[in-house]
Every structure is written in C-alpha cells, then in structure tokens.
Amino acid sequence: MDSKVLSTGIPFTTLPENYIRPESERPRLSEIADCENVPIIDLSCDDRAQIIEQLADACSRYGFFQVINHGVSAEAIEKMLHVANEFFQLPVEEKMKLYSDDPSKTMRLSTSFNVKKEKVHNWRDYLRLHCHPLEQYMPEWPSNPPEFKDTVSNYCVEVRQLGHRLEEAIGESLGLEKDYIRNTLGEQGQHMAVNYYPPCPEPELTYGLPAHTDPNALTILLQDSHVAGLQVLKDGKWVAVKPHPGAFVVNIGDQLQALSNGKYRSVWHRATVNVGKARMSIASFLCPSDDALISPARALTDEGSAAIYRSFTYAEYYKKFWSRNLDQEHCLEVFKN
Ligand SMILES: O=C(O)CCC(=O)C(=O)O
C-alpha cells in the first residue's frame, strides 16, 4: 500500500495484512441481528412529557436513540452528504494536502483512528474539523469543493441548535434544571468527523471503527441512508442500527454518563464495512469546554447514591482518551472513585 489514505480511487482486491484483526476480535457479521426496537423520538410531538419519558428510557436502557422531525432541514442534510461525498472523490494528491496523523490538529484528513499508536488499522478515512466558533475554524477548512465551507457551516449551525435542545430535554429527563447540562458544560466545542469507509474486500476481518464510546457529551450522527454499518452493544450483544429515513442517531457520550452518575450510558458502538459499497457517516460531537468541571450532578447523589466518578476537567479527560487505544476498557473507568 503506497498511499497513507484508503480513498485513492483505486479499489483494493485484498485486505492488507495490517488491517486484519485476530480471529477472536473479528466482527462475526453473519451473527449480527438488526436492532428491532431502536427508540425513535419524534421531537415535533406536542406532548413534552412524552418526549422526556422516551428520552429517559432510551438514555438509561440503550444509551442511544434516533430523532425525527428534529428541526435540521432536509436541504442542509442533503447538501452536507453531497459535499462530503464530493470531498472524498477528489484526487488523492488534492486530499493529501490536508493529511495529518496528529490528533491535536483542529483540521485534518486522516485514516483509521490513531495511526501512530495502533497496531491494527481500521478501514476508514476521515476528515476531522473543529466547528465552533465558526469564525475561528472555518478559514482553515477545505476550500475544495468550493461550496464546502458554506454548506458545512450551515449544517453545523443547525445541528448545534438540535444538540442544545436535546441537552435541555435530557437534563429534564434526569430531573435536573433545564439548563443544568449546558451550564455545566460551559461554552461547548463542536467537532465533526466526516467518515468515509471505502468498499472493503474482506469485511469479516476488519472494522471501519472498532468498539468505542465517545469521549464527548453528545454525538449526533448522520448515517448514509442506503448503506448500513453502525452497530451498538445492547445487553451484551452487537446489533445493527439500520438507517431510518430523515433521522439522526444520537449517542450519549462519556461526559453525560459521568454527569448522570452512571444513570445514562455512553454506548459502545462500532462501524463495520461492506464489500463493493462505500459508506459515509457524519458525526457531530458536542464537547464540554476544556475547563468545564465534570462530576456527577449533586441532585443525583443527594439521595444516598454515592458519586461513582471523581471530578475532572474535560481537558484532562480528552488527553487521557487520545493517549489510549480506541478499543481498550471504557476511559471513564480511569476516573472512578
Ligand atoms: O460510522 C458510524 O456509523 C459510526 C461513527 C463513529 O462512531 C464515530 O465517528 O465516532
């Protein structure tokens, strides 16, 4: 393999050796069932109490859910997917101008997860962008395709509003003040991973992304509407989350697990790949400000349940997360009391 990225435009006929997982770690695709009862929450529902109840159930039993009628326009979504596809179709020399394997960069094209640290690579290329404040980060984003900056910035603004709405509702569902989560997380950062999983000659032997939880507060994932690949761990079994038309998949991240004192779960999830079909997904991550002090909400520890996690700043957590391999034990374990 000569190129550092997979999306060279030249298809692979065999899987390079450094992508092959040991037998015991492979995805066993034929054994994976569809998740039949993925919670789907209609945010346009007039009955607020029902939304809150559905959220409490989804966040505690699943750690993820899908939202429909979420207020992000169909146009913003369609344009985002289109420009993301166009980006990954650019000539490899053009894309490589943006390549970096340094996770501290605020804009970079990269591949796998943490190429410098990991032993086995993942079948994924990704464009990673910091997105908030837009005025600060947008100037460094790709200017090819020419509509990239406008399209992605519009999408980011709409998704951020959705994220804030969800944080308020999730706070309420925990019995906290509506603005508790936003106040605790401070001026939240927003990052985006535009994931491109090229067609893979041997999907049984590798992952697009291996099992991981998200280090941030909340993830809003736009899945390719035609190609499946997202799987979550539910009751000890991996199940596939099929794309639902017009929906976002929302994951609880590690910070909301900590803040909820373990009541809500940061869900283990992974991405598998397909023969003959590329897949895209666009993950928007809402992240606490670096100096936000994360600890179990007082109201959730008052009634006799001890705080499971010690207090930490998000900067401390994030550094720890990137110093490890993606598929190690849950990073929150390190912060347990
Ligand atoms: O591609 C997917 O469905 C999952 C992406 C994901 O987990 C991530 O970007 O962290």
The ligand as an SDF file (V2000), in Angstrom:
LIG
                    3D

 10  9  0  0  0  0  0  0  0  0999 V2000
  -19.8990    5.4480   11.0890 O   0  0  0  0  0  0  0  0  0  0  0  0
  -20.5820    5.2450   12.0730 C   0  0  0  0  0  0  0  0  0  0  0  0
  -21.7440    4.8210   11.9850 O   0  0  0  0  0  0  0  0  0  0  0  0
  -20.0470    5.5000   13.4530 C   0  0  0  0  0  0  0  0  0  0  0  0
  -19.0760    6.6620   13.5220 C   0  0  0  0  0  0  0  0  0  0  0  0
  -18.4910    6.8560   14.8760 C   0  0  0  0  0  0  0  0  0  0  0  0
  -18.7120    6.0860   15.7830 O   0  0  0  0  0  0  0  0  0  0  0  0
  -17.5620    7.9720   15.1300 C   0  0  0  0  0  0  0  0  0  0  0  0
  -17.2680    8.7680   14.2310 O   0  0  0  0  0  0  0  0  0  0  0  0
  -17.1080    8.0730   16.3050 O   0  0  0  0  0  0  0  0  0  0  0  0
  1  2  2  0
  2  3  1  0
  2  4  1  0
  4  5  1  0
  5  6  1  0
  6  7  2  0
  6  8  1  0
  8  9  2  0
  8 10  1  0
M  END
$$$$
